[in-house]
Amino acid sequence: MREAPYPGLMSYDNDTNATGLTLAQQKMREAGVAEAAINVFSDFYHQLAQGVTGSIPEETISPLTEVDRLADVEVDPEVAKDAFSKLVVINLNGGLGTSMGMDRAKSLLPVREGKSFLEIIVEQVLAARKKTGARLPLLFMNSFRTREDTLEVLAKYPDLQVGDLPLDFLQNKEPKLKRDDLTPVEFPENPELEWCPPGHGDIYTALLTSGVLDALLEQGFRYASISNSDNLGTVPSPEIAGWFAASGAPYAAELCRRTAADRKGGHLAIRKSDSRLILRDTAQTPAEQMEYFTDEHRHPFFHTNNLWFDLVKLKEILTEREGVMGLPLIRNEKTVDPSDKSSTPVYQIESAMGAAIEVFEGATAIVVDRSRFLPVKTTSDLLLVRSDVYALNDEFALEKAVDKAPLVKLADGPYKLVGDFEKRFPGGAPSLKDASSLTVEGDWTFNEGARIEGDVTLGAEGGILP
């Protein structure tokens, strides 16, 4: 349900709106963007011009408190085997890791034993194929900035491709819009920065416009498992595939139990107006209501961004809606050059793929073990998964070597950017398996053999750990 325009947004007259949209559409066509993607952008543009922000106030929803747990579900092994034989694994690989100082695919960052996220994901799929005999295609949704580097790495795996299915498909792109008049921004110094990806909600449109959706259906694939390429916890699962197939649901989200450390993660809720499940992220929560959003008792489960959907049902919805899923708008306020806050203020129109839960009639969710959620969003996360707290097993899954992983918090200044982070760990990650927590407040260098035990705080004075 779309909200009415709100009075705080600058009003744009109809002529300005028409001019801005026409210019944006023309720019996209000249760049070869698919017409279906242009239609989706146009739908979002109209919402933006009308003042839609995507806000979901607390009073419009009811908390989701009762969800089945995978651990309590019995899955018929034959159903699981059949569902797994019809499964495709899709990884979202459009991110550059800019918040960590990277300028190419984040998935190329080394994580364990010299292997990158990308390589470990490939090894997980190859191991699952060997164990089950399933075809199990692995596809990456790349952005125009991550495709070349990704395909170069994948070329090292000649057995990865399944038949004539591609190894990737390309996320669409759209122009950034000036905040003052909603026209496409111009940035001659670096024209590439005039463009942005439409958020991972573009996956549905990209599957359609790339022809991949039809190719998968033609080759007998029925189900898709989707996750982020920086999450090594989503090992291909026949059990979840079997549960999903048996549920008959067109779409499902994996959830985990919230803790105090998960207060910023998006959550599902029940929309009061139509009793539909919906996804609410931080950016969609009114600032004055963040206390409700971050209350792990009020909203006890967080959304992992691990999704399952029925490819047949997806095709039916896209056909019915002429390629426009109708996902809720996320209005992202940026500057055209993200590294220069004085550059032109722009809007980036985005959507979240998890928001599609409200589009699929009969969509559901399942609570999974925390081991399926191991994202690396910061160098603190990276240090933890590189440490002896985890180990790679024979199926290339990350397994905890301890009962409870320690809480790691590194100071932004010396550690936020990957290049700076690497210099401070010349001997690799310190031993953390006997640690309860590690807080680093200053500039510390960790030499080879460093060990952390119990609760440790390293002060602002900095230094060297032998």
C-alpha positions in Angstrom: 0.0 0.0 0.0 1.5 3.3 -1.0 1.4 6.3 1.3 0.0 9.7 0.4 2.4 12.5 -0.3 3.7 14.1 2.8 4.1 17.9 3.3 7.8 18.0 4.0 8.9 17.1 0.5 9.5 19.8 -2.1 6.6 19.8 -4.5 7.3 19.2 -8.2 5.0 20.5 -10.8 3.7 18.2 -13.5 5.8 19.8 -16.2 9.0 19.3 -14.2 8.0 15.7 -13.4 7.3 14.9 -17.1 10.5 16.5 -18.2 12.6 14.7 -15.6 11.1 11.3 -16.3 11.4 11.8 -20.0 15.1 12.7 -19.7 15.7 9.7 -17.5 13.9 7.3 -19.8 15.8 8.7 -22.8 19.2 8.3 -20.9 18.3 4.7 -20.0 17.3 3.8 -23.6 20.5 5.3 -25.0 22.5 3.2 -22.5 20.7 0.0 -23.7 18.7 -0.6 -20.5 15.9 -3.1 -21.0 12.4 -1.6 -21.5 11.0 -3.6 -18.6 13.6 -2.1 -16.3 12.7 1.4 -17.6 9.1 0.6 -16.8 10.0 -0.3 -13.2 12.1 2.8 -12.8 9.2 4.9 -14.2 6.8 3.4 -11.6 9.2 4.4 -8.8 9.8 7.8 -10.3 6.0 8.6 -10.1 6.0 7.5 -6.5 9.0 9.7 -5.7 7.5 12.7 -7.4 4.3 12.2 -5.4 6.2 12.3 -2.2 6.3 8.6 -1.4 9.2 7.8 1.0 8.5 4.2 1.7 8.0 4.9 5.4 6.3 2.2 7.5 5.0 3.6 10.8 4.7 1.3 13.8 1.0 1.9 14.1 0.4 0.4 10.7 1.9 -3.0 11.5 1.6 -5.8 14.0 4.8 -7.7 15.2 5.4 -11.1 13.7 5.9 -13.3 16.8 5.0 -16.8 15.7 7.1 -18.5 13.1 7.9 -22.2 12.5 11.4 -23.3 13.3 13.3 -25.5 10.8 14.6 -27.5 13.7 11.1 -28.6 14.6 10.0 -29.5 11.0 10.2 -33.0 9.6 11.2 -33.1 5.9 10.6 -36.2 3.8 14.0 -37.2 2.3 12.4 -38.0 -1.1 10.7 -34.6 -1.2 14.0 -32.9 -0.3 15.9 -34.9 -3.0 13.3 -34.0 -5.7 13.3 -30.3 -4.7 17.1 -30.1 -4.6 17.2 -31.5 -8.1 15.1 -28.6 -9.3 17.0 -25.9 -7.4 19.1 -23.0 -8.7 21.4 -21.1 -6.4 21.7 -17.3 -7.0 24.1 -15.0 -5.4 23.8 -11.3 -5.2 27.3 -10.0 -6.3 26.8 -6.4 -7.2 28.4 -4.8 -4.1 31.8 -3.1 -4.3 32.5 -3.0 -0.6 32.9 0.8 -0.8 32.2 1.2 3.0 35.3 -0.9 3.6 37.4 1.1 1.1 37.1 -1.4 -1.8 36.6 -0.4 -5.5 35.8 -3.8 -7.0 33.6 -6.8 -6.2 33.5 -7.3 -2.4 33.3 -11.0 -2.9 36.9 -11.1 -4.2 38.2 -10.3 -0.7 40.2 -13.3 0.8 38.5 -14.8 3.7 39.8 -18.3 4.6 42.9 -20.3 3.6 43.6 -17.7 0.8 40.2 -18.2 -0.8 37.8 -15.4 -1.4 34.1 -15.3 -0.7 33.5 -16.1 -4.4 35.8 -19.1 -4.4 34.3 -20.5 -1.2 30.8 -20.1 -2.6 31.8 -22.0 -5.7 33.4 -24.8 -3.7 30.2 -25.1 -1.5 28.1 -25.6 -4.6 30.5 -28.1 -6.2 30.7 -30.1 -2.9 26.9 -30.1 -2.7 26.7 -31.4 -6.3 29.1 -34.2 -5.5 27.3 -35.2 -2.4 23.7 -35.2 -3.9 24.1 -35.7 -7.6 21.9 -32.6 -8.2 22.6 -30.3 -11.2 22.5 -27.2 -8.9 23.4 -24.3 -11.2 25.2 -21.4 -9.5 24.4 -17.9 -10.9 25.7 -14.5 -9.9 23.7 -11.3 -10.2 26.5 -8.9 -11.1 26.5 -5.1 -11.4 28.2 -3.3 -14.3 31.1 -2.7 -11.9 31.6 -6.3 -10.7 31.0 -8.4 -13.7 34.4 -8.5 -15.4 36.4 -9.4 -12.3 33.9 -12.0 -11.2 33.9 -13.8 -14.5 37.7 -13.8 -14.5 37.7 -15.8 -11.3 34.9 -18.1 -12.3 36.9 -19.1 -15.4 39.1 -21.1 -13.1 36.2 -23.5 -12.6 35.5 -25.2 -15.9 33.0 -27.6 -14.3 30.9 -24.9 -12.8 28.6 -24.1 -15.7 25.5 -26.2 -16.1 24.6 -26.8 -19.8 24.2 -23.6 -21.6 23.0 -21.6 -18.6 25.1 -18.5 -18.0 27.3 -18.1 -14.9 25.8 -14.7 -14.3 23.3 -12.1 -15.3 23.5 -8.4 -15.1 21.7 -6.1 -12.7 20.1 -3.2 -14.4 21.2 0.4 -13.9 19.4 3.7 -13.6 20.3 7.4 -13.4 20.7 9.2 -10.2 18.3 12.1 -9.9 19.0 15.6 -8.7 17.1 16.3 -5.5 16.0 19.8 -6.5 14.2 18.9 -9.7 14.3 15.1 -10.2 16.2 15.4 -13.5 19.1 13.0 -14.2 22.3 14.4 -12.7 25.3 15.2 -14.9 28.8 14.6 -13.6 31.4 15.1 -16.5 34.3 14.5 -14.2 33.2 10.8 -14.0 30.1 10.0 -16.0 30.0 6.5 -14.5 28.9 8.1 -11.2 25.8 9.4 -12.9 24.5 5.8 -12.6 23.5 3.6 -9.8 22.1 0.0 -9.4 18.4 -0.1 -8.4 19.0 -2.1 -5.2 18.8 -5.9 -5.0 15.0 -5.7 -5.5 16.0 -5.5 -9.2 16.7 -9.3 -9.1 13.2 -10.1 -10.3 13.3 -7.7 -13.3 16.9 -8.7 -14.1 16.0 -12.4 -14.2 13.2 -11.6 -16.7 15.1 -9.1 -18.9 18.2 -11.3 -19.1 16.2 -14.3 -20.3 17.6 -16.3 -17.4 14.2 -16.9 -15.9 12.8 -18.5 -19.1 16.0 -20.5 -19.6 15.7 -22.0 -16.1 12.1 -22.9 -16.5 12.7 -24.5 -19.9 15.4 -26.7 -18.3 13.1 -27.9 -15.6 14.2 -25.8 -12.6 11.5 -24.8 -10.2 13.0 -23.3 -7.1 15.6 -20.6 -6.4 17.7 -20.0 -3.3 19.0 -16.4 -3.0 21.6 -14.9 -0.7 24.3 -12.3 -0.5 27.8 -13.1 -1.6 29.3 -11.8 1.7 27.3 -14.4 3.7 29.2 -17.8 3.7 26.5 -19.4 6.0 24.1 -20.1 3.2 25.4 -23.6 2.2 23.0 -25.2 -0.3 20.4 -27.0 1.8 18.3 -30.0 0.6 16.5 -29.8 3.9 15.2 -26.2 3.4 14.5 -27.0 -0.3 12.4 -29.9 0.8 10.6 -27.8 3.4 9.9 -25.1 0.9 8.6 -27.4 -1.7 6.3 -29.2 0.8 5.0 -25.9 2.1 3.5 -25.1 -1.3 4.3 -21.4 -0.7 5.4 -19.3 -3.6 8.0 -17.4 -1.6 9.8 -17.8 1.8 12.3 -15.8 3.9 14.8 -17.2 6.3 14.7 -15.5 9.7 16.9 -15.7 12.8 16.1 -15.0 16.5 17.1 -11.4 17.3 19.6 -10.5 20.0 20.8 -7.2 21.3 23.5 -7.3 18.5 20.8 -7.5 15.8 18.8 -4.4 16.5 19.6 -2.7 13.2 18.6 -5.6 11.0 15.4 -5.4 9.1 12.4 -7.5 10.2 9.1 -8.9 8.9 5.8 -7.7 10.3 2.1 -8.1 9.5 0.5 -5.1 7.7 -2.8 -4.3 9.5 -4.6 -3.1 6.4 -4.5 -6.4 4.6 -2.8 -8.9 6.9 0.1 -9.3 4.5 3.7 -10.1 5.6 5.9 -7.2 4.8 9.6 -6.3 5.3 10.6 -3.2 7.2 14.2 -1.9 7.1 15.8 0.9 9.1 15.4 3.4 6.2 11.6 2.8 6.3 11.2 3.4 10.0 10.3 7.0 11.2 13.2 8.4 13.2 11.0 9.0 16.2 9.9 5.3 16.2 13.3 3.6 16.1 12.9 2.5 19.7 10.2 0.1 18.4 12.3 -1.1 15.5 15.3 -1.9 17.7 13.3 -3.7 20.4 14.3 -7.3 20.0 11.5 -8.4 22.2 8.8 -6.5 20.3 10.1 -7.7 16.9 11.9 -11.0 17.9 13.1 -12.1 14.5 15.4 -10.5 11.9 15.4 -10.9 8.2 18.6 -12.7 6.9 18.1 -11.7 3.2 18.2 -15.5 2.4 15.2 -16.0 0.2 13.4 -18.9 -1.6 10.9 -18.5 -4.4 9.0 -20.6 -6.9 10.2 -19.7 -10.4 6.9 -20.6 -12.0 5.0 -18.3 -9.6 7.5 -15.5 -10.2 6.9 -15.8 -14.0 3.2 -15.7 -13.5 3.4 -12.5 -11.4 5.8 -10.8 -13.8 3.6 -11.6 -16.7 0.5 -10.4 -14.9 2.1 -7.2 -13.9 3.9 -6.6 -17.2 7.3 -6.8 -15.5 6.6 -4.4 -12.7 6.6 -6.2 -9.4 5.4 -3.1 -7.5 7.9 -3.3 -4.7 7.9 -0.5 -2.1 10.2 2.4 -2.8 13.3 3.1 -0.9 14.4 6.7 -1.4 18.2 6.9 -0.7 19.7 10.4 -0.3 23.3 10.6 -1.5 25.6 12.9 -3.3 26.6 12.2 -6.9 30.1 11.5 -5.8 29.8 9.5 -2.6 33.3 10.4 -1.5 32.6 14.2 -1.9 29.8 15.4 0.3 29.9 18.8 -1.4 28.9 17.3 -4.8 25.4 17.5 -6.1 22.7 16.0 -3.8 20.9 13.2 -5.5 18.2 10.6 -4.9 18.9 7.0 -5.7 15.7 5.0 -6.3 16.1 1.5 -4.7 14.1 -1.4 -3.6 14.8 -4.5 -1.4 14.3 -8.0 -2.8 12.9 -9.1 0.5 10.0 -6.7 0.1 8.6 -9.0 -2.5 7.2 -11.1 0.4 4.1 -8.8 0.2 3.6 -9.4 -3.5 3.4 -13.2 -3.3 0.0 -14.5 -2.1 0.7 -17.1 0.6 4.3 -16.2 1.2 5.8 -17.5 4.4 9.0 -17.6 6.6 11.0 -20.1 8.6 13.4 -19.6 11.5 16.8 -21.1 10.8 20.0 -21.7 12.8 22.2 -18.7 13.3 24.9 -20.5 11.4 23.2 -19.6 8.1 23.8 -15.9 8.8 27.5 -15.0 8.7 27.7 -11.7 6.8 30.8 -9.6 6.6 29.8 -6.0 6.6 32.8 -4.5 8.5 36.4 -5.4 9.1 35.3 -6.5 12.6 33.2 -9.2 10.9 36.1 -10.1 8.6 38.6 -10.5 11.5 36.2 -12.9 13.2 35.6 -15.2 10.2 39.3 -15.2 9.5 40.1 -16.3 13.0 40.3 -19.7 14.7 36.7 -19.2 15.9 35.7 -20.8 12.5 37.1 -23.5 10.3 36.2 -24.7 6.8 34.8 -28.3 6.8 34.9 -30.8 3.9 31.8 -29.1 2.4 33.4 -25.7 2.6 30.9 -24.6 5.2 32.2 -22.3 8.0 31.8 -24.1 11.3 32.3 -22.6 14.7 35.1 -24.2 16.7 33.6 -22.7 19.9 30.2 -22.6 21.5 29.8 -18.9 21.2 31.6 -16.5 18.9 33.2 -13.5 20.7 32.0 -9.9 20.1 34.6 -8.0 18.1 34.6 -4.3 17.7 37.5 -2.5 16.0 38.0 1.3 16.0 36.9 2.9 12.7 39.9 5.1 12.2 42.7 2.5 11.9 40.6 -0.5 10.8 37.6 0.6 8.8 39.2 0.4 5.4 40.5 -3.0 4.2 43.9 -1.6 3.2 44.5 -0.1 6.7 43.1 -3.2 8.4 45.5 -5.6 6.6 48.6 -3.6 7.6 47.7 -4.1 11.3 47.5 -7.9 11.0 50.7 -8.8 9.3 50.7 -12.3 10.7 47.0 -13.0 10.1 44.2 -12.9 12.5 45.0 -13.4 16.2 43.6 -16.4 18.1 40.1 -15.6 19.3 38.8 -19.0 20.3 39.3 -18.4 24.0 38.0 -14.8 23.8 34.6 -13.5 25.0 35.0 -10.1 23.5 37.7 -7.9 21.8 37.3 -4.1 21.7 40.1 -2.1 20.1 39.9 1.6 20.7 43.2 2.7 19.3 45.8 1.9 16.7 47.1 -1.6 17.5 49.2 -3.9 15.4 48.8 -7.7 16.0 51.9 -9.7 15.3 51.8 -13.4 14.3 50.9 -15.6 17.3 48.9 -13.0 19.1 46.2 -14.5 21.4 43.1 -12.9 22.9 41.6 -14.6 26.0 38.4 -13.6 28.0 37.1 -10.0 27.7 39.8 -7.7 26.3 39.8 -4.0 25.6 42.8 -2.4 24.0 43.0 1.3 24.8 43.2 4.5 22.7 47.0 4.7 23.2 47.7 2.0 20.6 50.7 -0.3 20.4 51.9 -3.7 19.3 50.7 -7.0 20.5 53.5 -9.7 20.4 
